[in-house]
Amino acid sequence: MDRRDPSASDEVLAATAAAGDADALEALLIRHADRVHRICRRIVPDPGDALDATQEALLRVATRIGHFDGRSAFTTWLYRVATNAALDEARRRRRRPRPVPDRDLDRAGPNPVDAPTRIDVQAALAEVPEVFRVALVLRDLCDLPYEDIATILDVPIGTVRSRIARGRALLADRLSPGNRAPSGQRPTSKR
């Protein structure tokens, strides 16, 4: 298969790759590497960990391409692989020891970069619990239909809708002006 053929569908490339064509596999990985990284980056807030999750997801695609059975779109299968790799990396991160904060940094004073109009969406998204964040990322950033998200997460569509609604509400709460905190500080809970 000519991997430079942009008209080849993902499903054709996947079937050809599963049959052992390295060029088809490479074409799939190149075509979707940025998309996989965006998914991982939104689920795993730390950039280095997101790269690790991306690498793991692409490795899983390469080694498990034969498991893609064509019952869904290739991208649905790919999103599931990427989501699972990101969730695995997030679990590994929680088990790692955390560095002790440097007390001198706390006395550095206010950060002049902080402005009421500057919103760090990534930081706010990182504060949304993982179960809601994953559904939110798949819907609002990857623009997947609810049915595909339900397949990826292996939950009913009603659960997907609920998680997305809850995730959006939590994200909106985190982004509201009263909940934004200076850099390096977490907003205080209203509960």
Backbone torsions as a table, in degrees:
resi	resn	phi	psi	omega
1	MET	NA	138.7	178.2
2	ASP	-84.8	109.9	-175.6
3	ARG	-69.5	-12.5	179.5
4	ARG	-85.0	-2.7	-179.6
5	ASP	-77.0	101.9	-177.4
6	PRO	-71.2	-13.1	-178.1
7	SER	-83.8	-10.4	179.3
8	ALA	-67.8	129.2	-179.2
9	SER	-73.3	160.5	177.3
10	ASP	-59.6	-41.0	-177.7
11	GLU	-65.0	-40.4	177.9
12	VAL	-66.0	-44.3	178.4
13	LEU	-62.4	-40.4	-179.5
14	ALA	-64.6	-43.7	179.4
15	ALA	-64.5	-40.6	179.3
16	THR	-68.1	-39.5	178.2
17	ALA	-66.0	-40.2	179.1
18	ALA	-63.4	-27.8	177.7
19	ALA	-80.8	-1.0	174.7
20	GLY	109.0	6.8	-179.0
21	ASP	-81.6	107.4	-178.2
22	ALA	-66.0	-33.3	179.1
23	ASP	-65.8	-39.2	178.5
24	ALA	-65.7	-41.4	177.9
25	LEU	-62.9	-44.7	179.0
26	GLU	-61.3	-40.8	178.6
27	ALA	-61.3	-42.8	178.0
28	LEU	-62.8	-46.3	-178.0
29	LEU	-64.0	-42.1	178.7
30	ILE	-65.8	-42.5	-177.2
31	ARG	-61.7	-35.1	-171.4
32	HIS	-113.9	2.7	-176.5
33	ALA	-59.4	-44.6	-179.4
34	ASP	-65.3	-39.5	179.4
35	ARG	-63.8	-44.0	178.8
36	VAL	-61.8	-42.4	179.9
37	HIS	-64.5	-40.0	178.9
38	ARG	-61.8	-40.9	178.6
39	ILE	-63.0	-49.8	-178.4
40	CYS	-62.4	-39.0	-177.9
41	ARG	-65.3	-33.0	-179.7
42	ARG	-79.5	-28.6	-179.0
43	ILE	-85.9	-38.4	-179.5
44	VAL	-109.3	104.4	-173.0
45	PRO	-61.8	-32.9	-177.7
46	ASP	-73.5	125.4	-177.1
47	PRO	-58.6	-40.0	179.5
48	GLY	-66.8	-41.3	177.7
49	ASP	-67.7	-34.6	177.5
50	ALA	-65.0	-37.9	175.7
51	LEU	-65.6	-40.0	176.4
52	ASP	-61.3	-43.1	179.8
53	ALA	-65.4	-39.2	178.0
54	THR	-62.5	-46.9	179.3
55	GLN	-61.2	-42.5	178.8
56	GLU	-64.0	-42.1	179.8
57	ALA	-63.1	-45.1	-179.6
58	LEU	-66.5	-35.9	176.2
59	LEU	-65.1	-41.3	178.1
60	ARG	-64.2	-39.8	177.0
61	VAL	-60.7	-45.2	-178.0
62	ALA	-64.0	-40.5	-175.7
63	THR	-86.7	-18.5	-176.2
64	ARG	-118.0	17.9	-178.1
65	ILE	-57.4	-28.8	177.6
66	GLY	-66.6	-17.0	178.9
67	HIS	-83.2	-12.7	176.6
68	PHE	-72.2	116.2	-172.9
69	ASP	-102.5	-1.2	176.7
70	GLY	80.2	5.6	178.4
71	ARG	-70.8	-21.9	176.8
72	SER	-131.1	175.3	176.2
73	ALA	-64.6	150.0	178.8
74	PHE	-57.2	-40.0	-177.5
75	THR	-65.0	-31.9	176.2
76	THR	-63.4	-46.1	177.4
77	TRP	-62.5	-42.7	179.9
78	LEU	-61.9	-44.4	178.7
79	TYR	-62.0	-37.5	178.4
80	ARG	-65.2	-44.1	178.3
81	VAL	-61.4	-45.9	-178.9
82	ALA	-65.1	-43.2	179.4
83	THR	-62.0	-45.7	179.3
84	ASN	-63.9	-40.0	177.8
85	ALA	-63.8	-41.0	179.1
86	ALA	-66.5	-41.9	178.8
87	LEU	-65.4	-39.5	176.4
88	ASP	-61.3	-42.9	179.7
89	GLU	-65.8	-39.0	178.4
90	ALA	-63.2	-39.8	177.5
91	ARG	-65.6	-41.6	178.1
92	ARG	-62.8	-40.2	-179.0
93	ARG	-61.9	-40.1	-179.8
94	ARG	-64.7	-26.1	-179.0
95	ARG	-85.5	-13.2	-179.6
96	ARG	-76.8	148.5	175.4
97	PRO	-67.8	146.4	179.6
98	ARG	-102.7	142.3	178.2
99	PRO	-69.6	149.4	177.7
100	VAL	-77.8	132.4	-178.9
101	PRO	-64.8	145.8	179.0
102	ASP	-78.2	120.0	-176.5
103	ARG	-64.4	-28.5	-179.6
104	ASP	-66.5	-30.0	179.7
105	LEU	-68.2	-30.2	179.7
106	ASP	-68.4	-23.5	-178.0
107	ARG	-96.3	9.7	-175.5
108	ALA	-71.3	-13.9	178.9
109	GLY	93.3	-178.3	-177.5
110	PRO	-66.9	148.9	179.4
111	ASN	-91.2	117.2	-176.9
112	PRO	-68.0	-14.6	-179.6
113	VAL	-73.7	-27.1	-178.8
114	ASP	-65.5	126.2	177.4
115	ALA	-137.3	149.4	-177.6
116	PRO	-60.4	-22.9	-177.7
117	THR	-89.7	-12.6	-178.7
118	ARG	-86.5	121.7	-177.8
119	ILE	-118.9	126.4	177.8
120	ASP	-97.4	90.0	-176.5
121	VAL	-61.8	-39.8	-178.7
122	GLN	-61.1	-42.5	179.1
123	ALA	-66.0	-40.6	178.4
124	ALA	-65.5	-40.6	178.7
125	LEU	-64.1	-35.9	179.3
126	ALA	-64.8	-24.8	179.7
127	GLU	-82.9	-14.4	177.3
128	VAL	-73.6	131.5	-180.0
129	PRO	-53.8	143.2	-172.8
130	GLU	-51.4	-42.0	-176.3
131	VAL	-61.4	-35.7	178.0
132	PHE	-84.4	-38.1	-178.5
133	ARG	-60.0	-43.0	-178.0
134	VAL	-62.1	-48.1	179.6
135	ALA	-62.4	-40.5	179.7
136	LEU	-63.8	-44.1	179.3
137	VAL	-62.7	-46.2	-178.1
138	LEU	-64.3	-34.3	-178.8
139	ARG	-84.2	-55.2	-170.2
140	ASP	-85.3	-27.0	-179.6
141	LEU	-101.7	-34.0	178.6
142	CYS	-95.3	-10.8	177.4
143	ASP	58.0	38.5	178.3
144	LEU	-83.6	147.0	174.2
145	PRO	-70.2	157.1	-178.0
146	TYR	-56.5	-38.2	-178.7
147	GLU	-61.5	-42.9	179.6
148	ASP	-67.1	-39.0	178.5
149	ILE	-63.9	-40.9	178.2
150	ALA	-61.2	-40.2	178.1
151	THR	-65.9	-45.7	-178.7
152	ILE	-61.8	-44.6	-176.6
153	LEU	-88.4	-8.7	180.0
154	ASP	58.0	48.4	177.3
155	VAL	-135.3	161.2	177.0
156	PRO	-65.0	156.2	-179.6
157	ILE	-60.2	-37.6	177.8
158	GLY	-58.9	-37.8	177.8
159	THR	-67.1	-39.8	177.7
160	VAL	-60.8	-48.9	-179.9
161	ARG	-59.1	-42.5	179.4
162	SER	-63.5	-46.1	-179.4
163	ARG	-64.0	-39.3	179.6
164	ILE	-66.2	-45.8	179.2
165	ALA	-60.8	-44.9	179.8
166	ARG	-65.7	-41.2	178.5
167	GLY	-62.9	-42.1	178.1
168	ARG	-63.4	-41.5	179.6
169	ALA	-63.8	-43.8	179.2
170	LEU	-65.1	-41.3	178.9
171	LEU	-64.5	-44.1	178.1
172	ALA	-60.5	-40.1	178.3
173	ASP	-62.9	-43.6	-179.4
174	ARG	-66.2	-29.8	-177.9
175	LEU	-90.2	-7.4	-179.1
176	SER	-66.6	145.2	-174.7
177	PRO	-54.1	-34.5	-178.9
178	GLY	-71.1	-17.8	-177.5
179	ASN	-103.3	-5.7	177.8
180	ARG	-76.2	133.4	-179.2
181	ALA	-115.2	159.5	174.7
182	PRO	-57.0	156.1	-177.4
183	SER	-51.7	133.7	177.7
184	GLY	88.2	-7.2	179.6
185	GLN	-116.1	147.3	177.3
186	ARG	-93.4	144.3	176.7
187	PRO	-66.0	150.2	178.1
188	THR	-79.7	146.6	-179.0
189	SER	-76.8	144.9	179.5
190	LYS	-89.0	-4.6	-176.5
191	ARG	-89.2	NA	NA
